[in-house]
Amino acid sequence: MKYDLLLRQGHVIDPSQGINGILDVGIKGGKIEDLGPDLDAQGSLELLDLKGKFVCPGLVDLHGHWYEGSIYGIDPHISLNHGVTTVVDAGTSGFINFPYFRKHTIDPAQIRIFAFLHISCLGLHAPFAEELRDLRYARPKETALVIERNRDINVGVKIRQGSMTGDHGIEALEKALEAANEVSLPLMVHISRGADLPEIVKRLRPGDILTHCFQGRGDGILAPTTGSLLPEILQARDQGIIFDVGHGSGSFSWETARKAFEFAFYPDTISTDLHRYCAGDPFQVDLLNTLSKFLVLGMSLEQAILKSTYNPAKAIHREEEIGTLRKGTTADVLVFEEEKGDFEFLDTHFRVLKGERRLKAAHVICGGKVWDPQAYSGRLRELYDSDIDVIRALREQV
């Protein structure tokens, strides 16, 4: 037997190896066995003819919320429907509830899951009762201890900055940095209205991640009076801070993104911040749709793939395992098409831009197993009145 699965004649884009052209991909035993032109198909169990389609490493979503014990969390397997084979939970749980999250979601999952651990002991609370209004919830010592016990899964510390930290945002940030320093792992910082961004970035270390970099609801990367990039943001990039999109339901603005692109300021990683408030109507966020928005902004397809495969893998120090089609790595592969037409793309301010290209999954291969895109019918929990109030408030803020 040559290969369990042979992908033939697809246009392979693998930025981790500088590959962009027509190649075959041979998969055996759940691993990438070969990558090259015109591989011998004799003896292979299954062949897929991919002429006219693109092939890339399985997508890595650096920011989502997958702990369904939280009001924000959704079933991670939904991501397989749109080409994501690795998801990273962005602090939905804290040290108290992470063991439950691991036992009941992460360990039995058929999709690879890593996790940032929130500095708040219970992770994310709720939009009407934010997690760090009371600083006693921030527990550096216990956070570091749980990360040490779960280093195969935990990839860093998470904190949200803005209304959720009240008037002690910098003090809370220092506690998160204390935990991150203790375990020598990255800190992911959510920024939103109310965050003291210049003071935040001064304290971050190379490799730390600033997420929601294109949010447009205030206290973001642009100076409010001039519309130019804050000098502290440019300094942070020079110092190795990673800028992540984290689209979500309130954190992607066409206006902010276009302005940043005018200054040649591009995100390092593109992620969804997928959670209950943006997985369904009105936003319908998924990673391929989010990548399509960056094509509208003028980003090349190769750069979009880089920022959703190899770059997020590097950000969590897993680039030898995921985000690549290198021989011997786990066979996580996305086969996709570039649809042509007249498409509308919504930001989180309910503004629409039109584009002529949209990415659509054709086949998703996770650990060598082929998944049919859109076949996973994960159910979203029903919305409470308080959830509907959140979405209504987003509209009223526009």
C-alpha positions, 0 to 999 in steps of 0.5 A: 500500500502506497498511501491511505489518501492521495491528493492529486493536482491541487494548488498547494499553498504552504507558507511554512515551506515557501510552497505555492504551486501544483503538487500532490500530497500523500497521506499515510497513517494520519501523517503527511508522507510525501509532497511533490509533483506527480506522486505514484498513485499505485496501491493507494486506498483513496484518490482525490482529484483536486484540479482547480482547487487549493490545498493548504495546511489545516487552519489554526484559529488562534482565538475562539471560545470552546468551553460550553460551561461558559455563556460564551462557549460553543462546540469546537467541532463547528470549526471543522465545517470551515477548514479549521483543524486546530482551535485555541481557546482564548481564556474561556476558563480559569484555573477552577474550571479548566480541569472540567473543560479538559476532561469533558471537551478537550480530551475527547475532541476530534479536533485539536484544542489548545487553550490560554488560561484566564487570569480570572479564576473562573475565566469569562463570566458574562457581559452583565457581570464582567470577570475582573471587576473584583480584582480578587478573582485574579489569581497568578499563583493558581493560574501558573500551577494549573498551566504547569500541570497541563503544558501539553494543552495550555499555551499561555495566559489570557486577560481582557482589558476594558470595562471588564477590569473596571478602574484597575486595568493595569493592576490586573494586567500586572497579575496576568504578567506575573503568571505568564512570567512564572510559566514563561509563556505568552500573554494574550491581551484583549483590548476594548473600549476603556483599555489604556492601550499605550500603558498596556503595550509598554508592559508587554514582552516579545511574543505576547499577543494583542487581540482585537487589533482592528476593533473600532469602538474606542481606545484602539490602535488609532489616535482619536484626533489624527487617525494615525497609528499610535506611536506605542503601537509601532514600537510594540510591533518593532519589539515583537508584539503579535497583533491578532484580529479576533473578529468576534461580534464587536471587534472588527471594523472596516474603517479601522482595518482600512486605515491600518492598511493605509499605514502598511500595518497588517495583522500577524494572525487572523482569528475569529474570536468565535463565540455564541454571540457571533456564531449565528445571526447576524454576524455568521463568523467563521475563519474562511469568511474572515479570511475572505474579508482580508482579500477584500482589503487587498491582502494576497491569498498566500498572506491570508493563509500564512496568517491563519496557519503557520503564524498562529502555530508559531505564536503558541510555539507549535509550528513543528506540529501544526500549520504546515504540510512538512513530511512527518507532521499530522495530516491536517489539510484544507482543500478549498475553492475560491468562489467568484461573484458579488458577495457582501461582507459585514463588519461588527459595526453592521457596515457592508463591503462588497467583494468578488472572491469568497473562500469555501471549504471543499474537503477538510482532513483532520489527523488523516480523517476526511470530514465533509464541510458543513456536515457537523451539525453542532447546535448553538444554545438558545439565546437568553433575553440578556444575550439578545440585549448584548446584540441589540446594544452592539447595534445601538453603539453604531 
